[in-house]
């Protein structure tokens, strides 16, 4: 489980930022929640493991022969 937070600063076009914030609000999510989901998905997509990865409910990996 994650215990600390680190800040990630990005530069984004103001029009895209506003659209992103509006979409997040419409889905009752914060922009931070969505960015964290995106980062987790990106790491998963590329097979990157990390120390705080939640393994509860994860599907067991198949052994390769």
N, CA, C and O atoms as a GROMACS GRO file, in nm:
protein
  260
    1UNK      N    1   0.084  -0.118   0.000
    1UNK     CA    2   0.000   0.000   0.000
    1UNK      C    3   0.088   0.125   0.000
    1UNK      O    4   0.191   0.129   0.068
    2UNK      N    5   0.049   0.223  -0.075
    2UNK     CA    6   0.124   0.346  -0.083
    2UNK      C    7   0.106   0.425   0.046
    2UNK      O    8  -0.005   0.435   0.099
    3UNK      N    9   0.215   0.482   0.095
    3UNK     CA   10   0.206   0.557   0.220
    3UNK      C   11   0.238   0.704   0.203
    3UNK      O   12   0.192   0.787   0.282
    4UNK      N   13   0.315   0.740   0.103
    4UNK     CA   14   0.351   0.879   0.078
    4UNK      C   15   0.308   0.917  -0.062
    4UNK      O   16   0.284   0.832  -0.148
    5UNK      N   17   0.301   1.046  -0.084
    5UNK     CA   18   0.269   1.096  -0.218
    5UNK      C   19   0.386   1.179  -0.268
    5UNK      O   20   0.457   1.243  -0.190
    6UNK      N   21   0.405   1.177  -0.398
    6UNK     CA   22   0.507   1.260  -0.462
    6UNK      C   23   0.434   1.345  -0.566
    6UNK      O   24   0.336   1.301  -0.626
    7UNK      N   25   0.483   1.462  -0.587
    7UNK     CA   26   0.420   1.555  -0.681
    7UNK      C   27   0.475   1.532  -0.821
    7UNK      O   28   0.596   1.514  -0.840
    8UNK      N   29   0.386   1.533  -0.919
    8UNK     CA   30   0.422   1.524  -1.060
    8UNK      C   31   0.366   1.648  -1.126
    8UNK      O   32   0.244   1.668  -1.130
    9UNK      N   33   0.453   1.731  -1.179
    9UNK     CA   34   0.410   1.855  -1.243
    9UNK      C   35   0.420   1.836  -1.394
    9UNK      O   36   0.523   1.795  -1.446
   10UNK      N   37   0.311   1.868  -1.463
   10UNK     CA   38   0.310   1.857  -1.608
   10UNK      C   39   0.264   1.989  -1.669
   10UNK      O   40   0.195   2.068  -1.605
   11UNK      N   41   0.303   2.011  -1.791
   11UNK     CA   42   0.255   2.126  -1.867
   11UNK      C   43   0.156   2.076  -1.969
   11UNK      O   44   0.182   1.978  -2.040
   12UNK      N   45   0.042   2.142  -1.976
   12UNK     CA   46  -0.064   2.098  -2.066
   12UNK      C   47  -0.133   2.222  -2.122
   12UNK      O   48  -0.142   2.326  -2.056
   13UNK      N   49  -0.181   2.210  -2.243
   13UNK     CA   50  -0.255   2.318  -2.307
   13UNK      C   51  -0.375   2.355  -2.218
   13UNK      O   52  -0.447   2.266  -2.175
   14UNK      N   53  -0.397   2.484  -2.192
   14UNK     CA   54  -0.507   2.524  -2.104
   14UNK      C   55  -0.645   2.476  -2.150
   14UNK      O   56  -0.731   2.447  -2.066
   15UNK      N   57  -0.667   2.468  -2.279
   15UNK     CA   58  -0.796   2.423  -2.330
   15UNK      C   59  -0.816   2.274  -2.298
   15UNK      O   60  -0.925   2.233  -2.257
   16UNK      N   61  -0.711   2.194  -2.316
   16UNK     CA   62  -0.719   2.051  -2.283
   16UNK      C   63  -0.736   2.032  -2.132
   16UNK      O   64  -0.811   1.945  -2.088
   17UNK      N   65  -0.667   2.113  -2.054
   17UNK     CA   66  -0.678   2.106  -1.908
   17UNK      C   67  -0.822   2.130  -1.865
   17UNK      O   68  -0.875   2.055  -1.783
   18UNK      N   69  -0.885   2.232  -1.917
   18UNK     CA   70  -1.023   2.263  -1.882
   18UNK      C   71  -1.117   2.150  -1.922
   18UNK      O   72  -1.205   2.112  -1.845
   19UNK      N   73  -1.098   2.096  -2.042
   19UNK     CA   74  -1.182   1.985  -2.089
   19UNK      C   75  -1.161   1.862  -2.000
   19UNK      O   76  -1.257   1.793  -1.965
   20UNK      N   77  -1.038   1.835  -1.963
   20UNK     CA   78  -1.005   1.722  -1.875
   20UNK      C   79  -1.070   1.740  -1.739
   20UNK      O   80  -1.130   1.645  -1.687
   21UNK      N   81  -1.060   1.858  -1.681
   21UNK     CA   82  -1.119   1.884  -1.551
   21UNK      C   83  -1.272   1.871  -1.555
   21UNK      O   84  -1.332   1.819  -1.462
   22UNK      N   85  -1.332   1.916  -1.663
   22UNK     CA   86  -1.477   1.905  -1.676
   22UNK      C   87  -1.521   1.759  -1.688
   22UNK      O   88  -1.620   1.718  -1.628
   23UNK      N   89  -1.447   1.682  -1.767
   23UNK     CA   90  -1.479   1.541  -1.783
   23UNK      C   91  -1.464   1.468  -1.649
   23UNK      O   92  -1.549   1.387  -1.612
   24UNK      N   93  -1.356   1.496  -1.578
   24UNK     CA   94  -1.335   1.434  -1.447
   24UNK      C   95  -1.451   1.466  -1.353
   24UNK      O   96  -1.503   1.377  -1.286
   25UNK      N   97  -1.490   1.592  -1.348
   25UNK     CA   98  -1.600   1.634  -1.261
   25UNK      C   99  -1.729   1.564  -1.300
   25UNK      O  100  -1.806   1.523  -1.212
   26UNK      N  101  -1.754   1.549  -1.428
   26UNK     CA  102  -1.875   1.482  -1.476
   26UNK      C  103  -1.878   1.336  -1.434
   26UNK      O  104  -1.985   1.277  -1.419
   27UNK      N  105  -1.760   1.277  -1.415
   27UNK     CA  106  -1.750   1.137  -1.374
   27UNK      C  107  -1.729   1.124  -1.224
   27UNK      O  108  -1.702   1.015  -1.173
   28UNK      N  109  -1.741   1.236  -1.152
   28UNK     CA  110  -1.724   1.241  -1.006
   28UNK      C  111  -1.587   1.188  -0.965
   28UNK      O  112  -1.574   1.115  -0.866
   29UNK      N  113  -1.485   1.225  -1.041
   29UNK     CA  114  -1.347   1.189  -1.013
   29UNK      C  115  -1.263   1.317  -1.008
   29UNK      O  116  -1.297   1.417  -1.072
   30UNK      N  117  -1.155   1.312  -0.934
   30UNK     CA  118  -1.062   1.425  -0.937
   30UNK      C  119  -0.961   1.401  -1.049
   30UNK      O  120  -0.935   1.286  -1.086
   31UNK      N  121  -0.903   1.508  -1.102
   31UNK     CA  122  -0.797   1.489  -1.202
   31UNK      C  123  -0.683   1.402  -1.148
   31UNK      O  124  -0.625   1.323  -1.223
   32UNK      N  125  -0.650   1.415  -1.020
   32UNK     CA  126  -0.543   1.334  -0.962
   32UNK      C  127  -0.578   1.186  -0.965
   32UNK      O  128  -0.492   1.102  -0.994
   33UNK      N  129  -0.703   1.152  -0.935
   33UNK     CA  130  -0.743   1.012  -0.940
   33UNK      C  131  -0.727   0.955  -1.081
   33UNK      O  132  -0.679   0.843  -1.099
   34UNK      N  133  -0.768   1.033  -1.179
   34UNK     CA  134  -0.759   0.986  -1.318
   34UNK      C  135  -0.614   0.972  -1.361
   34UNK      O  136  -0.580   0.874  -1.427
   35UNK      N  137  -0.530   1.066  -1.326
   35UNK     CA  138  -0.388   1.057  -1.363
   35UNK      C  139  -0.326   0.935  -1.296
   35UNK      O  140  -0.247   0.864  -1.359
   36UNK      N  141  -0.359   0.909  -1.170
   36UNK     CA  142  -0.305   0.790  -1.103
   36UNK      C  143  -0.350   0.663  -1.175
   36UNK      O  144  -0.272   0.570  -1.192
   37UNK      N  145  -0.478   0.658  -1.218
   37UNK     CA  146  -0.527   0.543  -1.295
   37UNK      C  147  -0.449   0.528  -1.426
   37UNK      O  148  -0.412   0.417  -1.464
   38UNK      N  149  -0.425   0.640  -1.493
   38UNK     CA  150  -0.351   0.636  -1.619
   38UNK      C  151  -0.209   0.585  -1.598
   38UNK      O  152  -0.159   0.505  -1.678
   39UNK      N  153  -0.143   0.630  -1.493
   39UNK     CA  154  -0.006   0.586  -1.465
   39UNK      C  155  -0.004   0.437  -1.434
   39UNK      O  156   0.080   0.363  -1.486
   40UNK      N  157  -0.097   0.392  -1.349
   40UNK     CA  158  -0.102   0.248  -1.318
   40UNK      C  159  -0.126   0.166  -1.444
   40UNK      O  160  -0.061   0.063  -1.464
   41UNK      N  161  -0.217   0.210  -1.528
   41UNK     CA  162  -0.246   0.139  -1.652
   41UNK      C  163  -0.126   0.134  -1.746
   41UNK      O  164  -0.100   0.032  -1.809
   42UNK      N  165  -0.055   0.246  -1.754
   42UNK     CA  166   0.063   0.254  -1.841
   42UNK      C  167   0.172   0.158  -1.791
   42UNK      O  168   0.236   0.089  -1.870
   43UNK      N  169   0.194   0.156  -1.660
   43UNK     CA  170   0.293   0.064  -1.604
   43UNK      C  171   0.253  -0.081  -1.630
   43UNK      O  172   0.336  -0.163  -1.669
   44UNK      N  173   0.125  -0.111  -1.609
   44UNK     CA  174   0.075  -0.246  -1.633
   44UNK      C  175   0.090  -0.285  -1.780
   44UNK      O  176   0.133  -0.396  -1.811
   45UNK      N  177   0.056  -0.195  -1.868
   45UNK     CA  178   0.064  -0.220  -2.013
   45UNK      C  179   0.206  -0.258  -2.054
   45UNK      O  180   0.225  -0.337  -2.147
   46UNK      N  181   0.303  -0.201  -1.986
   46UNK     CA  182   0.443  -0.226  -2.023
   46UNK      C  183   0.511  -0.328  -1.931
   46UNK      O  184   0.633  -0.345  -1.936
   47UNK      N  185   0.432  -0.394  -1.848
   47UNK     CA  186   0.485  -0.502  -1.765
   47UNK      C  187   0.578  -0.456  -1.656
   47UNK      O  188   0.664  -0.533  -1.611
   48UNK      N  189   0.564  -0.333  -1.612
   48UNK     CA  190   0.651  -0.279  -1.507
   48UNK      C  191   0.591  -0.312  -1.371
   48UNK      O  192   0.474  -0.284  -1.346
   49UNK      N  193   0.672  -0.370  -1.283
   49UNK     CA  194   0.628  -0.394  -1.146
   49UNK      C  195   0.693  -0.291  -1.056
   49UNK      O  196   0.798  -0.234  -1.088
   50UNK      N  197   0.629  -0.268  -0.943
   50UNK     CA  198   0.680  -0.171  -0.848
   50UNK      C  199   0.640  -0.216  -0.708
   50UNK      O  200   0.547  -0.294  -0.691
   51UNK      N  201   0.710  -0.166  -0.611
   51UNK     CA  202   0.700  -0.214  -0.474
   51UNK      C  203   0.560  -0.201  -0.415
   51UNK      O  204   0.517  -0.290  -0.342
   52UNK      N  205   0.489  -0.094  -0.443
   52UNK     CA  206   0.359  -0.071  -0.380
   52UNK      C  207   0.242  -0.125  -0.462
   52UNK      O  208   0.127  -0.094  -0.432
   53UNK      N  209   0.270  -0.204  -0.563
   53UNK     CA  210   0.162  -0.258  -0.647
   53UNK      C  211   0.070  -0.346  -0.564
   53UNK      O  212   0.116  -0.435  -0.492
   54UNK      N  213  -0.059  -0.320  -0.573
   54UNK     CA  214  -0.160  -0.395  -0.501
   54UNK      C  215  -0.181  -0.529  -0.570
   54UNK      O  216  -0.216  -0.532  -0.688
   55UNK      N  217  -0.160  -0.639  -0.499
   55UNK     CA  218  -0.176  -0.770  -0.559
   55UNK      C  219  -0.303  -0.839  -0.512
   55UNK      O  220  -0.333  -0.949  -0.557
   56UNK      N  221  -0.379  -0.777  -0.422
   56UNK     CA  222  -0.504  -0.835  -0.375
   56UNK      C  223  -0.603  -0.838  -0.491
   56UNK      O  224  -0.626  -0.737  -0.556
   57UNK      N  225  -0.659  -0.953  -0.516
   57UNK     CA  226  -0.755  -0.967  -0.624
   57UNK      C  227  -0.692  -0.979  -0.762
   57UNK      O  228  -0.763  -0.991  -0.862
   58UNK      N  229  -0.561  -0.975  -0.768
   58UNK     CA  230  -0.494  -0.987  -0.897
   58UNK      C  231  -0.501  -1.131  -0.945
   58UNK      O  232  -0.497  -1.225  -0.864
   59UNK      N  233  -0.512  -1.148  -1.074
   59UNK     CA  234  -0.513  -1.282  -1.130
   59UNK      C  235  -0.373  -1.342  -1.120
   59UNK      O  236  -0.275  -1.273  -1.147
   60UNK      N  237  -0.363  -1.468  -1.081
   60UNK     CA  238  -0.230  -1.530  -1.073
   60UNK      C  239  -0.165  -1.539  -1.211
   60UNK      O  240  -0.232  -1.564  -1.311
   61UNK      N  241  -0.038  -1.518  -1.213
   61UNK     CA  242   0.036  -1.526  -1.340
   61UNK      C  243   0.054  -1.672  -1.377
   61UNK      O  244   0.077  -1.757  -1.291
   62UNK      N  245   0.044  -1.699  -1.508
   62UNK     CA  246   0.063  -1.835  -1.557
   62UNK      C  247   0.211  -1.862  -1.570
   62UNK      O  248   0.288  -1.779  -1.617
   63UNK      N  249   0.249  -1.980  -1.527
   63UNK     CA  250   0.388  -2.022  -1.541
   63UNK      C  251   0.412  -2.063  -1.686
   63UNK      O  252   0.328  -2.127  -1.748
   64UNK      N  253   0.528  -2.025  -1.738
   64UNK     CA  254   0.563  -2.066  -1.873
   64UNK      C  255   0.664  -2.178  -1.866
   64UNK      O  256   0.756  -2.174  -1.784
   65UNK      N  257   0.648  -2.276  -1.949
   65UNK     CA  258   0.737  -2.392  -1.946
   65UNK      C  259   0.857  -2.371  -2.033
   65UNK      O  260   0.942  -2.460  -2.042
   0.00000   0.00000   0.00000
